[in-house]
Protein backbone atom coordinates (compact mmCIF):
# COMPACT_ATOMS: atom_id res chain seq x y z
CA UNK A 1 0.00 0.00 0.00
CA UNK A 2 1.31 3.42 -0.89
CA UNK A 3 2.48 5.40 2.11
CA UNK A 4 1.27 8.97 1.90
CA UNK A 5 4.33 10.32 3.69
CA UNK A 6 6.47 9.39 0.71
CA UNK A 7 4.03 9.45 -2.21
CA UNK A 8 1.49 12.06 -0.99
CA UNK A 9 -1.35 10.45 -2.93
CA UNK A 10 -4.80 11.74 -2.04
CA UNK A 11 -7.38 12.61 -4.64
CA UNK A 12 -11.02 13.59 -4.84
CA UNK A 13 -11.83 10.06 -5.88
CA UNK A 14 -10.17 8.68 -2.75
CA UNK A 15 -12.08 11.10 -0.54
CA UNK A 16 -15.35 10.15 -2.22
CA UNK A 17 -14.69 6.48 -1.54
CA UNK A 18 -14.17 7.07 2.17
CA UNK A 19 -17.90 7.24 2.79
CA UNK A 20 -19.40 4.55 4.99
CA UNK A 21 -21.32 1.86 3.14
CA UNK A 22 -23.38 -1.00 4.40
CA UNK A 23 -21.21 -3.74 3.01
CA UNK A 24 -23.21 -6.48 4.70
CA UNK A 25 -26.08 -6.43 2.20
CA UNK A 26 -25.89 -6.96 -1.53
CA UNK A 27 -29.09 -5.05 -2.16
CA UNK A 28 -28.06 -1.87 -0.31
CA UNK A 29 -25.41 -0.64 -2.73
CA UNK A 30 -25.21 2.25 -5.12
CA UNK A 31 -25.79 -0.27 -7.93
CA UNK A 32 -29.45 -0.99 -7.15
CA UNK A 33 -30.33 -0.28 -10.79
CA UNK A 34 -28.26 -3.17 -12.16
CA UNK A 35 -30.03 -5.16 -14.86
CA UNK A 36 -29.72 -8.44 -12.94
CA UNK A 37 -29.46 -8.89 -9.21
CA UNK A 38 -26.78 -10.89 -7.46
CA UNK A 39 -27.94 -14.37 -6.48
CA UNK A 40 -26.03 -17.59 -5.77
CA UNK A 41 -26.50 -20.38 -8.28
CA UNK A 42 -29.42 -22.68 -7.41
CA UNK A 43 -28.59 -26.12 -6.09
CA UNK A 44 -28.13 -28.42 -9.13
CA UNK A 45 -30.46 -31.39 -9.42
CA UNK A 46 -27.37 -33.54 -9.80
CA UNK A 47 -24.49 -31.91 -7.85
CA UNK A 48 -21.06 -32.35 -9.44
CA UNK A 49 -19.24 -35.44 -8.27
CA UNK A 50 -16.22 -36.19 -10.49
CA UNK A 51 -15.44 -39.42 -8.57
CA UNK A 52 -18.95 -40.26 -7.43
CA UNK A 53 -20.87 -39.35 -4.28
CA UNK A 54 -18.31 -39.11 -1.45
CA UNK A 55 -20.42 -37.27 1.11
CA UNK A 56 -20.57 -40.36 3.35
CA UNK A 57 -17.38 -42.16 2.26
CA UNK A 58 -15.16 -43.75 4.91
CA UNK A 59 -11.75 -42.34 5.73
CA UNK A 60 -10.12 -45.43 4.24
CA UNK A 61 -11.97 -44.92 0.98
CA UNK A 62 -10.84 -41.30 0.88
CA UNK A 63 -7.25 -42.28 1.62
CA UNK A 64 -7.28 -44.84 -1.18
CA UNK A 65 -8.79 -42.29 -3.57
CA UNK A 66 -6.08 -39.79 -2.63
CA UNK A 67 -3.49 -42.09 -4.23
CA UNK A 68 -5.53 -42.60 -7.41
CA UNK A 69 -6.91 -39.20 -8.46
CA UNK A 70 -3.80 -37.98 -10.30
CA UNK A 71 -1.82 -40.84 -11.87
CA UNK A 72 1.88 -40.28 -12.32
CA UNK A 73 2.49 -38.42 -9.07
CA UNK A 74 5.49 -39.29 -6.94
CA UNK A 75 4.89 -41.79 -4.14
CA UNK A 76 6.08 -39.26 -1.54
CA UNK A 77 3.39 -36.80 -2.68
CA UNK A 78 0.68 -39.45 -2.43
CA UNK A 79 1.89 -40.54 1.02
CA UNK A 80 1.78 -36.97 2.35
CA UNK A 81 -1.71 -36.51 0.97
CA UNK A 82 -2.85 -39.67 2.75
CA UNK A 83 -1.38 -38.43 6.02
CA UNK A 84 -3.23 -35.14 5.62
CA UNK A 85 -6.51 -36.90 4.81
CA UNK A 86 -6.25 -39.07 7.94
CA UNK A 87 -5.51 -36.09 10.15
CA UNK A 88 -8.17 -33.76 8.69
CA UNK A 89 -11.01 -36.25 8.38
CA UNK A 90 -10.07 -37.88 11.67
CA UNK A 91 -10.69 -34.50 13.31
CA UNK A 92 -13.95 -33.92 11.42
CA UNK A 93 -15.18 -37.39 12.42
CA UNK A 94 -15.31 -36.24 16.05
CA UNK A 95 -18.22 -33.89 15.24
CA UNK A 96 -21.87 -34.96 14.95
CA UNK A 97 -23.43 -35.63 11.56
CA UNK A 98 -24.19 -38.35 9.05
CA UNK A 99 -22.28 -36.72 6.19
CA UNK A 100 -18.98 -34.93 5.89
CA UNK A 101 -20.91 -31.77 5.00
CA UNK A 102 -22.69 -31.81 8.37
CA UNK A 103 -19.46 -32.50 10.24
CA UNK A 104 -17.59 -29.76 8.32
CA UNK A 105 -20.26 -27.21 9.24
CA UNK A 106 -20.23 -28.35 12.88
CA UNK A 107 -16.43 -28.05 13.09
CA UNK A 108 -16.42 -24.24 13.01
CA UNK A 109 -14.12 -24.08 9.97
CA UNK A 110 -17.03 -22.98 7.75
CA UNK A 111 -18.07 -19.90 9.71
CA UNK A 112 -17.39 -16.20 9.16
CA UNK A 113 -13.94 -15.42 10.56
CA UNK A 114 -13.00 -19.09 10.76
CA UNK A 115 -9.40 -20.22 11.21
CA UNK A 116 -7.41 -22.21 8.69
CA UNK A 117 -7.32 -25.98 9.13
CA UNK A 118 -3.58 -25.74 9.66
CA UNK A 119 -4.35 -24.94 13.32
CA UNK A 120 -4.69 -28.73 13.65
CA UNK A 121 -0.99 -29.16 12.87
CA UNK A 122 1.02 -30.75 15.65
CA UNK A 123 3.74 -28.58 17.20
CA UNK A 124 7.15 -29.44 15.87
CA UNK A 125 5.83 -31.50 12.93
CA UNK A 126 6.77 -29.28 10.01
CA UNK A 127 4.87 -31.05 7.24
CA UNK A 128 1.57 -31.29 9.16
CA UNK A 129 0.37 -27.87 8.07
CA UNK A 130 1.01 -28.40 4.35
CA UNK A 131 -0.49 -31.92 4.52
CA UNK A 132 -3.70 -30.58 6.06
CA UNK A 133 -4.03 -27.86 3.42
CA UNK A 134 -3.37 -30.44 0.69
CA UNK A 135 -6.08 -32.71 2.13
CA UNK A 136 -8.56 -29.86 2.26
CA UNK A 137 -7.78 -28.95 -1.34
CA UNK A 138 -8.50 -32.55 -2.31
CA UNK A 139 -11.78 -32.57 -0.34
CA UNK A 140 -12.99 -29.39 -2.04
CA UNK A 141 -11.99 -30.56 -5.51
CA UNK A 142 -13.60 -34.00 -5.08
CA UNK A 143 -16.76 -32.29 -3.75
CA UNK A 144 -16.68 -34.28 -0.51
CA UNK A 145 -18.27 -31.25 1.09
CA UNK A 146 -19.07 -27.71 -0.05
CA UNK A 147 -17.38 -24.84 1.84
CA UNK A 148 -18.77 -21.39 2.39
CA UNK A 149 -16.78 -18.52 0.93
CA UNK A 150 -15.34 -17.54 4.36
CA UNK A 151 -14.46 -21.20 5.00
CA UNK A 152 -12.68 -21.44 1.67
CA UNK A 153 -10.81 -18.13 1.84
CA UNK A 154 -9.57 -18.82 5.36
CA UNK A 155 -7.06 -21.25 3.85
CA UNK A 156 -4.11 -20.46 1.60
CA UNK A 157 -3.90 -22.96 -1.28
CA UNK A 158 -1.03 -23.46 -3.69
CA UNK A 159 -1.97 -24.07 -7.34
CA UNK A 160 -5.61 -24.68 -6.48
CA UNK A 161 -7.04 -23.77 -9.94
CA UNK A 162 -4.97 -26.34 -11.86
CA UNK A 163 -5.54 -29.07 -9.28
CA UNK A 164 -9.30 -28.38 -9.30
CA UNK A 165 -9.43 -28.38 -13.11
CA UNK A 166 -7.67 -31.73 -13.40
CA UNK A 167 -9.98 -33.34 -10.85
CA UNK A 168 -13.19 -32.05 -12.46
CA UNK A 169 -12.45 -33.50 -15.93
CA UNK A 170 -14.76 -30.85 -17.42
CA UNK A 171 -13.98 -30.08 -21.12
CA UNK A 172 -15.74 -26.73 -20.86
CA UNK A 173 -13.54 -25.69 -17.91
CA UNK A 174 -10.45 -26.93 -19.76
CA UNK A 175 -11.37 -24.79 -22.76
CA UNK A 176 -11.83 -21.65 -20.66
CA UNK A 177 -8.47 -22.17 -18.95
CA UNK A 178 -6.77 -22.55 -22.33
CA UNK A 179 -8.28 -19.29 -23.55
CA UNK A 180 -7.17 -17.50 -20.38
CA UNK A 181 -3.60 -18.73 -20.86
CA UNK A 182 -3.62 -17.53 -24.48
CA UNK A 183 -5.19 -14.14 -23.69
CA UNK A 184 -2.92 -11.51 -25.29
CA UNK A 185 -3.70 -8.62 -22.92
CA UNK A 186 -3.63 -10.42 -19.54
CA UNK A 187 -0.42 -10.66 -17.59
CA UNK A 188 0.43 -13.75 -15.56
CA UNK A 189 -1.03 -12.31 -12.37
CA UNK A 190 -4.40 -11.57 -13.95
CA UNK A 191 -4.48 -14.99 -15.59
CA UNK A 192 -3.90 -16.66 -12.22
CA UNK A 193 -6.47 -14.38 -10.62
CA UNK A 194 -9.11 -15.20 -13.25
CA UNK A 195 -8.55 -18.95 -12.85
CA UNK A 196 -8.70 -18.75 -9.07
CA UNK A 197 -11.88 -16.66 -9.03
CA UNK A 198 -13.65 -19.08 -11.37
CA UNK A 199 -12.66 -22.18 -9.41
CA UNK A 200 -13.42 -20.51 -6.08
CA UNK A 201 -16.92 -19.56 -7.26
CA UNK A 202 -17.56 -23.10 -8.54
CA UNK A 203 -16.32 -24.64 -5.29
CA UNK A 204 -18.23 -22.41 -2.87
CA UNK A 205 -21.50 -22.58 -4.83
CA UNK A 206 -21.28 -26.31 -5.52
CA UNK A 207 -21.76 -26.05 -9.27
CA UNK A 208 -20.09 -26.82 -12.57
CA UNK A 209 -18.96 -24.15 -15.00
CA UNK A 210 -22.14 -24.63 -17.05
CA UNK A 211 -24.17 -23.39 -14.03
CA UNK A 212 -22.03 -20.29 -13.40
CA UNK A 213 -24.35 -17.51 -14.56
CA UNK A 214 -23.66 -13.75 -14.51
CA UNK A 215 -25.87 -13.39 -11.42
CA UNK A 216 -23.96 -16.15 -9.62
CA UNK A 217 -20.58 -14.61 -10.42
CA UNK A 218 -21.86 -11.19 -9.33
CA UNK A 219 -22.95 -12.74 -6.03
CA UNK A 220 -19.45 -14.12 -5.57
CA UNK A 221 -17.92 -10.75 -6.46
CA UNK A 222 -20.00 -8.86 -3.91
CA UNK A 223 -19.35 -11.43 -1.18
CA UNK A 224 -15.58 -11.22 -1.73
CA UNK A 225 -15.88 -7.44 -1.64
CA UNK A 226 -17.88 -7.56 1.58
CA UNK A 227 -15.27 -9.79 3.20
CA UNK A 228 -12.43 -7.50 2.12
CA UNK A 229 -10.64 -10.30 0.23
CA UNK A 230 -10.27 -8.44 -3.08
CA UNK A 231 -6.66 -8.18 -4.21
CA UNK A 232 -5.45 -4.59 -4.01
CA UNK A 233 -8.53 -3.36 -2.16
CA UNK A 234 -8.32 -0.86 0.69
CA UNK A 235 -10.47 -0.36 3.78
CA UNK A 236 -13.16 1.43 1.80
CA UNK A 237 -14.20 -1.83 0.11
CA UNK A 238 -14.63 0.04 -3.15
CA UNK A 239 -13.15 -2.65 -5.40
CA UNK A 240 -15.05 -5.65 -6.72
CA UNK A 241 -13.80 -9.19 -7.06
CA UNK A 242 -14.02 -11.40 -10.15
CA UNK A 243 -13.22 -8.60 -12.62
CA UNK A 244 -10.70 -10.74 -14.50
CA UNK A 245 -12.93 -13.83 -14.28
CA UNK A 246 -15.90 -11.96 -15.76
CA UNK A 247 -13.82 -10.67 -18.69
CA UNK A 248 -12.34 -14.11 -19.33
CA UNK A 249 -15.71 -15.89 -19.28
CA UNK A 250 -17.30 -13.27 -21.51
CA UNK A 251 -14.54 -13.46 -24.10
CA UNK A 252 -14.71 -17.27 -23.98
CA UNK A 253 -18.38 -17.06 -24.98
CA UNK A 254 -19.62 -18.55 -21.71
CA UNK A 255 -22.17 -15.86 -20.85
CA UNK A 256 -25.46 -15.39 -22.75
CA UNK A 257 -25.57 -13.04 -25.72
CA UNK A 258 -26.04 -9.43 -24.70
CA UNK A 259 -24.16 -9.76 -21.40
CA UNK A 260 -21.87 -6.72 -20.92
CA UNK A 261 -18.18 -7.54 -21.47
CA UNK A 262 -17.06 -6.25 -18.06
CA UNK A 263 -18.42 -6.59 -14.55
CA UNK A 264 -18.52 -2.83 -14.02
CA UNK A 265 -20.61 -2.37 -17.15
CA UNK A 266 -22.96 -5.07 -15.91
CA UNK A 267 -23.35 -3.26 -12.58
CA UNK A 268 -23.86 0.21 -13.98
CA UNK A 269 -26.37 -0.67 -16.71
CA UNK A 270 -29.73 0.12 -15.19
CA UNK A 271 -33.23 -0.36 -16.59
CA UNK A 272 -34.02 1.93 -19.50
CA UNK A 273 -36.76 3.76 -17.61
CA UNK A 274 -34.36 4.66 -14.79
CA UNK A 275 -32.85 7.50 -16.79
CA UNK A 276 -36.25 9.11 -17.03
CA UNK A 277 -36.74 8.97 -13.26
CA UNK A 278 -33.21 9.39 -11.95
CA UNK A 279 -33.99 12.79 -10.41
CA UNK A 280 -35.06 12.66 -6.82
CA UNK A 281 -38.38 14.53 -6.91
CA UNK A 282 -39.76 14.80 -3.35
CA UNK A 283 -43.06 16.31 -4.49
CA UNK A 284 -46.27 15.27 -2.77
CA UNK A 285 -48.60 15.90 -5.70
CA UNK A 286 -48.13 12.93 -8.09
CA UNK A 287 -49.33 14.87 -11.15
CA UNK A 288 -46.87 17.71 -10.60
CA UNK A 289 -44.15 15.19 -9.89
CA UNK A 290 -44.82 13.49 -13.22
CA UNK A 291 -44.81 16.86 -14.95
CA UNK A 292 -41.40 17.80 -13.54
CA UNK A 293 -39.90 14.44 -14.51
CA UNK A 294 -41.29 14.74 -18.04
CA UNK A 295 -40.02 18.31 -18.30
CA UNK A 296 -36.50 17.40 -17.18
CA UNK A 297 -36.45 14.42 -19.51
CA UNK A 298 -37.43 16.66 -22.43
CA UNK A 299 -34.75 19.25 -21.54
CA UNK A 300 -32.11 16.52 -21.30
CA UNK A 301 -31.80 16.35 -25.06
CA UNK A 302 -30.75 19.98 -25.48
CA UNK A 303 -28.58 20.73 -22.44
CA UNK A 304 -25.49 19.40 -20.72
CA UNK A 305 -25.51 17.34 -17.56
CA UNK A 306 -24.34 20.00 -15.10
CA UNK A 307 -26.92 22.51 -16.29
CA UNK A 308 -29.64 19.86 -16.13
CA UNK A 309 -28.77 18.90 -12.56
CA UNK A 310 -28.87 22.55 -11.51
CA UNK A 311 -32.21 22.96 -13.29
CA UNK A 312 -33.63 19.95 -11.44
CA UNK A 313 -32.50 21.41 -8.12
CA UNK A 314 -33.97 24.83 -8.90
CA UNK A 315 -37.37 23.59 -10.09
CA UNK A 316 -37.88 20.78 -7.57
CA UNK A 317 -36.18 21.61 -4.29
CA UNK A 318 -36.06 25.39 -4.43
CA UNK A 319 -39.32 26.01 -6.29
CA UNK A 320 -42.08 23.46 -6.03
CA UNK A 321 -41.17 21.86 -2.69
CA UNK A 322 -41.14 25.37 -1.21
CA UNK A 323 -44.50 26.16 -2.87
CA UNK A 324 -46.04 23.04 -1.29
CA UNK A 325 -44.76 24.12 2.13
CA UNK A 326 -46.34 27.53 1.71
CA UNK A 327 -49.58 26.22 0.18
CA UNK A 328 -49.97 22.44 0.75
CA UNK A 329 -53.13 22.35 -1.41
CA UNK A 330 -51.45 23.70 -4.56
CA UNK A 331 -52.42 21.38 -7.44
CA UNK A 332 -51.37 23.30 -10.58
CA UNK A 333 -48.94 25.96 -11.73
CA UNK A 334 -51.36 28.85 -11.26
CA UNK A 335 -49.84 30.67 -8.28
CA UNK A 336 -51.63 33.36 -6.36
CA UNK A 337 -49.76 36.66 -5.87
CA UNK A 338 -49.56 35.99 -2.10
CA UNK A 339 -47.98 32.55 -2.54
CA UNK A 340 -45.52 33.82 -5.15
CA UNK A 341 -44.49 36.87 -3.10
CA UNK A 342 -43.87 34.74 -0.01
CA UNK A 343 -41.83 32.22 -2.03
CA UNK A 344 -39.75 34.97 -3.65
CA UNK A 345 -39.09 36.55 -0.25
CA UNK A 346 -37.91 33.20 1.15
CA UNK A 347 -35.77 32.65 -1.94
CA UNK A 348 -33.46 35.53 -1.02
CA UNK A 349 -32.07 33.51 1.90
CA UNK A 350 -30.42 30.13 2.18
CA UNK A 351 -32.74 27.21 2.86
CA UNK A 352 -30.53 25.85 5.64
CA UNK A 353 -29.59 29.21 7.19
CA UNK A 354 -32.02 32.10 6.94
CA UNK A 355 -29.34 34.54 8.15
CA UNK A 356 -27.37 34.13 4.89
CA UNK A 357 -28.40 36.03 1.77
CA UNK A 358 -28.56 34.09 -1.52
CA UNK A 359 -26.48 36.09 -4.02
CA UNK A 360 -27.65 34.45 -7.24
CA UNK A 361 -31.34 33.79 -6.65
CA UNK A 362 -32.13 35.25 -10.08
CA UNK A 363 -30.94 31.98 -11.66
CA UNK A 364 -33.82 30.22 -9.91
CA UNK A 365 -36.29 32.84 -11.12
CA UNK A 366 -35.00 32.42 -14.69
CA UNK A 367 -35.39 28.65 -14.47
CA UNK A 368 -38.97 28.98 -13.25
CA UNK A 369 -39.72 31.49 -15.97
CA UNK A 370 -38.21 29.09 -18.52
CA UNK A 371 -40.52 26.32 -17.28
CA UNK A 372 -43.64 28.40 -17.87
CA UNK A 373 -42.45 29.66 -21.27
CA UNK A 374 -41.51 26.14 -22.44
CA UNK A 375 -44.92 24.79 -21.45
CA UNK A 376 -46.60 27.54 -23.47
CA UNK A 377 -44.61 26.69 -26.61
CA UNK A 378 -44.73 22.90 -26.21
CA UNK A 379 -48.50 22.97 -25.70
CA UNK A 380 -48.93 24.14 -29.30
CA UNK A 381 -47.22 21.03 -30.72
CA UNK A 382 -48.36 18.54 -28.06
CA UNK A 383 -51.53 19.89 -26.43
CA UNK A 384 -52.58 16.48 -25.09
CA UNK A 385 -49.46 16.35 -22.88
CA UNK A 386 -48.65 19.94 -21.95
CA UNK A 387 -51.78 22.10 -22.44
CA UNK A 388 -53.30 21.29 -19.04
CA UNK A 389 -50.25 22.83 -17.33
CA UNK A 390 -50.21 26.13 -19.21
CA UNK A 391 -50.50 28.99 -16.72
CA UNK A 392 -49.55 32.67 -16.41
CA UNK A 393 -45.90 33.06 -15.52
CA UNK A 394 -45.60 34.57 -12.02
CA UNK A 395 -42.05 35.86 -12.63
CA UNK A 396 -42.23 39.43 -13.89
CA UNK A 397 -39.47 41.38 -15.70
CA UNK A 398 -39.16 43.72 -12.72
CA UNK A 399 -38.15 40.74 -10.55
CA UNK A 400 -35.01 40.35 -12.68
CA UNK A 401 -33.98 44.00 -12.73
CA UNK A 402 -30.21 44.40 -12.40
CA UNK A 403 -29.53 40.72 -13.08
CA UNK A 404 -27.29 41.42 -16.09
CA UNK A 405 -25.06 43.74 -14.07
CA UNK A 406 -24.76 41.27 -11.19
CA UNK A 407 -24.03 38.45 -13.62
CA UNK A 408 -21.17 40.39 -15.19
CA UNK A 409 -19.77 41.10 -11.72
CA UNK A 410 -19.92 37.39 -10.91
CA UNK A 411 -18.00 36.51 -14.08
CA UNK A 412 -15.45 39.21 -13.25
CA UNK A 413 -14.95 37.66 -9.79
CA UNK A 414 -14.35 34.22 -11.32
CA UNK A 415 -11.77 35.64 -13.69
CA UNK A 416 -10.11 37.42 -10.78
CA UNK A 417 -9.80 34.13 -8.86
CA UNK A 418 -8.10 32.64 -11.89
CA UNK A 419 -5.64 35.54 -12.04
CA UNK A 420 -4.86 35.15 -8.32
CA UNK A 421 -4.10 31.44 -8.77
CA UNK A 422 -2.16 31.81 -12.01
CA UNK A 423 1.19 32.61 -10.29
CA UNK A 424 0.87 29.33 -8.34
CA UNK A 425 0.83 27.20 -11.50
CA UNK A 426 4.64 26.98 -11.85
CA UNK A 427 4.86 25.69 -8.27
CA UNK A 428 2.27 22.99 -9.04
CA UNK A 429 4.07 22.00 -12.24
CA UNK A 430 7.42 21.80 -10.48
CA UNK A 431 5.88 19.71 -7.69
CA UNK A 432 4.33 17.07 -9.97
CA UNK A 433 7.46 16.93 -12.16
CA UNK A 434 9.82 16.56 -9.20
CA UNK A 435 7.69 13.91 -7.53
CA UNK A 436 7.37 11.84 -10.69
CA UNK A 437 11.09 12.09 -11.44
CA UNK A 438 11.92 10.98 -7.89
CA UNK A 439 9.52 8.02 -7.95
CA UNK A 440 10.65 6.99 -11.45
CA UNK A 441 14.28 6.96 -10.28
CA UNK A 442 13.27 5.08 -7.12
CA UNK A 443 11.41 2.49 -9.21
CA UNK A 444 14.36 1.99 -11.55
CA UNK A 445 16.80 1.61 -8.65
CA UNK A 446 14.43 -0.75 -6.84
CA UNK A 447 13.97 -2.99 -9.88
CA UNK A 448 17.72 -3.39 -10.28
CA UNK A 449 18.06 -4.35 -6.60
CA UNK A 450 17.43 -7.97 -5.57
CA UNK A 451 14.76 -8.77 -2.98
CA UNK A 452 16.00 -7.82 0.47
CA UNK A 453 18.83 -5.73 -0.95
CA UNK A 454 19.72 -2.17 0.06
CA UNK A 455 20.44 0.84 -2.15
CA UNK A 456 20.85 4.61 -1.93
CA UNK A 457 19.10 7.39 -3.85
CA UNK A 458 19.59 11.11 -3.35
CA UNK A 459 21.15 10.60 0.06
CA UNK A 460 18.42 8.27 1.34
CA UNK A 461 18.90 4.60 2.15
CA UNK A 462 16.21 2.12 1.06
CA UNK A 463 15.68 -1.63 1.44
CA UNK A 464 13.65 -3.63 -1.03
CA UNK A 465 11.11 -5.80 0.78
CA UNK A 466 11.47 -9.57 0.74
CA UNK A 467 8.16 -10.99 1.95
CA UNK A 468 6.54 -14.22 0.82
CA UNK A 469 4.28 -12.25 -1.50
CA UNK A 470 7.29 -10.49 -3.04
CA UNK A 471 9.01 -13.80 -3.73
CA UNK A 472 5.87 -15.32 -5.19
CA UNK A 473 5.27 -12.33 -7.49
CA UNK A 474 8.92 -12.42 -8.58
CA UNK A 475 8.41 -16.00 -9.76
CA UNK A 476 5.14 -15.27 -11.57
CA UNK A 477 5.67 -11.85 -13.15
CA UNK A 478 8.24 -10.44 -15.51
CA UNK A 479 8.08 -7.02 -13.79
CA UNK A 480 6.85 -7.67 -10.25
CA UNK A 481 5.73 -4.93 -7.91
CA UNK A 482 8.58 -3.04 -6.25
CA UNK A 483 8.12 -2.17 -2.59
CA UNK A 484 10.82 -0.39 -0.60
CA UNK A 485 11.34 0.65 3.01
CA UNK A 486 12.87 4.03 3.82
CA UNK A 487 15.53 3.37 6.49
CA UNK A 488 15.11 6.89 7.92
CA UNK A 489 11.35 6.78 8.46
CA UNK A 490 10.56 3.07 8.34
CA UNK A 491 7.76 3.79 5.86
CA UNK A 492 6.97 1.18 3.22
CA UNK A 493 6.10 2.43 -0.26
CA UNK A 494 4.62 0.52 -3.16
CA UNK A 495 6.84 2.31 -5.67
CA UNK A 496 5.22 0.70 -8.72
CA UNK A 497 1.81 2.05 -7.78
CA UNK A 498 3.11 5.40 -6.56
CA UNK A 499 5.10 6.04 -9.74
CA UNK A 500 2.11 5.14 -11.90
CA UNK A 501 -0.16 7.59 -10.07
CA UNK A 502 2.52 10.29 -10.15
CA UNK A 503 2.93 9.86 -13.91
CA UNK A 504 -0.76 10.28 -14.65
CA UNK A 505 -1.00 13.29 -12.34
CA UNK A 506 1.89 14.90 -14.19
CA UNK A 507 0.39 14.01 -17.58
CA UNK A 508 -3.02 15.42 -16.62
CA UNK A 509 -1.58 18.70 -15.38
CA UNK A 510 0.59 19.12 -18.46
CA UNK A 511 -2.21 18.27 -20.88
CA UNK A 512 -4.60 20.70 -19.23
CA UNK A 513 -2.18 23.62 -19.07
CA UNK A 514 -0.73 23.24 -22.59
CA UNK A 515 -4.03 22.60 -24.38
CA UNK A 516 -6.56 24.57 -22.32
CA UNK A 517 -9.15 21.79 -22.59
CA UNK A 518 -11.72 20.96 -19.93
CA UNK A 519 -11.45 17.99 -17.57
CA UNK A 520 -14.33 16.19 -19.29
CA UNK A 521 -12.59 16.63 -22.64
CA UNK A 522 -9.38 15.35 -21.08
CA UNK A 523 -11.02 12.08 -20.04
CA UNK A 524 -12.44 11.57 -23.55
CA UNK A 525 -9.15 11.90 -25.45
CA UNK A 526 -8.31 8.83 -27.52
CA UNK A 527 -5.50 7.76 -29.81
CA UNK A 528 -7.77 8.87 -32.66
CA UNK A 529 -7.65 12.43 -31.28
CA UNK A 530 -4.09 12.78 -32.57
CA UNK A 531 -3.97 13.87 -36.19
CA UNK A 532 -1.44 15.51 -38.49
CA UNK A 533 -1.67 18.13 -41.20
CA UNK A 534 0.88 18.66 -43.94
CA UNK A 535 1.30 22.24 -45.09
CA UNK A 536 2.01 23.09 -48.75
CA UNK A 537 5.68 23.57 -47.90
CA UNK A 538 5.87 19.97 -46.64
CA UNK A 539 5.91 20.85 -42.92
CA UNK A 540 3.87 18.43 -40.81
CA UNK A 541 1.86 19.91 -37.94
CA UNK A 542 0.56 17.67 -35.14
CA UNK A 543 -3.05 18.35 -34.20
CA UNK A 544 -5.14 17.45 -31.16
CA UNK A 545 -8.81 16.97 -32.02
CA UNK A 546 -11.03 17.61 -29.00
CA UNK A 547 -14.46 15.98 -28.97
CA UNK A 548 -17.36 18.36 -28.34
CA UNK A 549 -18.33 18.85 -24.70
CA UNK A 550 -19.81 22.04 -23.33
CA UNK A 551 -19.80 23.97 -26.60
CA UNK A 552 -21.05 20.98 -28.67
CA UNK A 553 -18.38 21.83 -31.25
CA UNK A 554 -15.32 19.84 -32.20
CA UNK A 555 -12.09 21.77 -31.76
CA UNK A 556 -8.70 21.28 -33.41
CA UNK A 557 -5.66 22.43 -31.44
CA UNK A 558 -2.20 22.67 -33.06
CA UNK A 559 0.18 20.96 -30.65
CA UNK A 560 3.15 22.86 -29.31
CA UNK A 561 6.42 21.06 -28.68
CA UNK A 562 5.58 20.77 -24.97
CA UNK A 563 2.10 19.37 -25.63
CA UNK A 564 3.44 16.93 -28.22
CA UNK A 565 6.02 15.71 -25.68
CA UNK A 566 3.31 14.96 -23.11
CA UNK A 567 1.12 13.14 -25.62
CA UNK A 568 4.11 11.12 -26.81
CA UNK A 569 4.91 10.10 -23.24
CA UNK A 570 1.32 8.95 -22.69
CA UNK A 571 1.31 6.90 -25.91
CA UNK A 572 4.65 5.33 -24.98
CA UNK A 573 3.20 4.48 -21.57
CA UNK A 574 0.06 2.96 -23.06
CA UNK A 575 1.88 0.93 -25.74
CA UNK A 576 4.45 -1.23 -23.93
CA UNK A 577 6.42 -3.59 -26.17
CA UNK A 578 4.81 -2.03 -29.24
CA UNK A 579 1.32 -3.37 -28.44
CA UNK A 580 -1.57 -1.13 -29.52
CA UNK A 581 -3.50 0.89 -26.97
CA UNK A 582 -6.23 -1.45 -25.68
CA UNK A 583 -9.85 -0.74 -26.56
CA UNK A 584 -11.96 -0.09 -23.47
CA UNK A 585 -15.45 1.21 -22.81
CA UNK A 586 -15.61 4.34 -20.69
CA UNK A 587 -18.51 4.95 -18.31
CA UNK A 588 -19.88 8.49 -18.33
CA UNK A 589 -21.40 9.06 -14.87
CA UNK A 590 -23.14 12.18 -16.14
CA UNK A 591 -25.01 10.51 -18.98
CA UNK A 592 -25.14 7.12 -17.23
CA UNK A 593 -23.99 5.39 -20.40
CA UNK A 594 -21.01 3.45 -21.73
CA UNK A 595 -19.00 4.48 -24.74
CA UNK A 596 -18.09 2.21 -27.60
CA UNK A 597 -14.71 0.47 -27.15
CA UNK A 598 -12.11 3.16 -27.86
CA UNK A 599 -8.31 3.54 -27.41
CA UNK A 600 -8.58 6.09 -24.58
CA UNK A 601 -5.34 7.85 -23.67
CA UNK A 602 -6.17 8.28 -19.99
HELIX and SHEET records of a PDB file:
HELIX    1   1 UNK A    4  UNK A    7  1                                   4    
HELIX    2   2 UNK A   12  UNK A   16  1                                   5    
HELIX    3   3 UNK A   59  UNK A   66  1                                   8    
HELIX    4   4 UNK A   75  UNK A   92  1                                  18    
HELIX    5   5 UNK A  100  UNK A  106  1                                   7    
HELIX    6   6 UNK A  117  UNK A  120  5                                   4    
HELIX    7   7 UNK A  128  UNK A  141  1                                  14    
HELIX    8   8 UNK A  149  UNK A  153  1                                   5    
HELIX    9   9 UNK A  160  UNK A  168  1                                   9    
HELIX   10  10 UNK A  171  UNK A  181  1                                  11    
HELIX   11  11 UNK A  188  UNK A  205  1                                  18    
HELIX   12  12 UNK A  209  UNK A  211  5                                   3    
HELIX   13  13 UNK A  214  UNK A  227  1                                  14    
HELIX   14  14 UNK A  243  UNK A  251  1                                   9    
HELIX   15  15 UNK A  263  UNK A  268  1                                   6    
HELIX   16  16 UNK A  272  UNK A  277  5                                   6    
HELIX   17  17 UNK A  286  UNK A  299  1                                  14    
HELIX   18  18 UNK A  300  UNK A  302  5                                   3    
HELIX   19  19 UNK A  305  UNK A  312  1                                   8    
HELIX   20  20 UNK A  313  UNK A  320  3                                   8    
HELIX   21  21 UNK A  321  UNK A  326  1                                   6    
HELIX   22  22 UNK A  337  UNK A  347  1                                  11    
HELIX   23  23 UNK A  362  UNK A  381  1                                  20    
HELIX   24  24 UNK A  383  UNK A  386  1                                   4    
HELIX   25  25 UNK A  387  UNK A  389  5                                   3    
HELIX   26  26 UNK A  397  UNK A  400  5                                   4    
HELIX   27  27 UNK A  403  UNK A  422  1                                  20    
HELIX   28  28 UNK A  425  UNK A  447  1                                  23    
HELIX   29  29 UNK A  468  UNK A  476  1                                   9    
HELIX   30  30 UNK A  495  UNK A  515  1                                  21    
HELIX   31  31 UNK A  519  UNK A  523  1                                   5    
HELIX   32  32 UNK A  527  UNK A  529  5                                   3    
HELIX   33  33 UNK A  561  UNK A  574  1                                  14    
HELIX   34  34 UNK A  576  UNK A  578  5                                   3    
SHEET    1   A 4 UNK A 454  UNK A 457  0                                        
SHEET    2   A 4 UNK A 460  UNK A 464 -1                                        
SHEET    3   A 4 UNK A 483  UNK A 486 -1                                        
SHEET    4   A 4 UNK A 492  UNK A 494 -1                                        
SHEET    1   B 3 UNK A 530  UNK A 534  0                                        
SHEET    2   B 3 UNK A 540  UNK A 546 -1                                        
SHEET    3   B 3 UNK A 555  UNK A 558 -1                                        
SHEET    1   C 2 UNK A 587  UNK A 588  0                                        
SHEET    2   C 2 UNK A 593  UNK A 594 -1                                        
END                                                                             
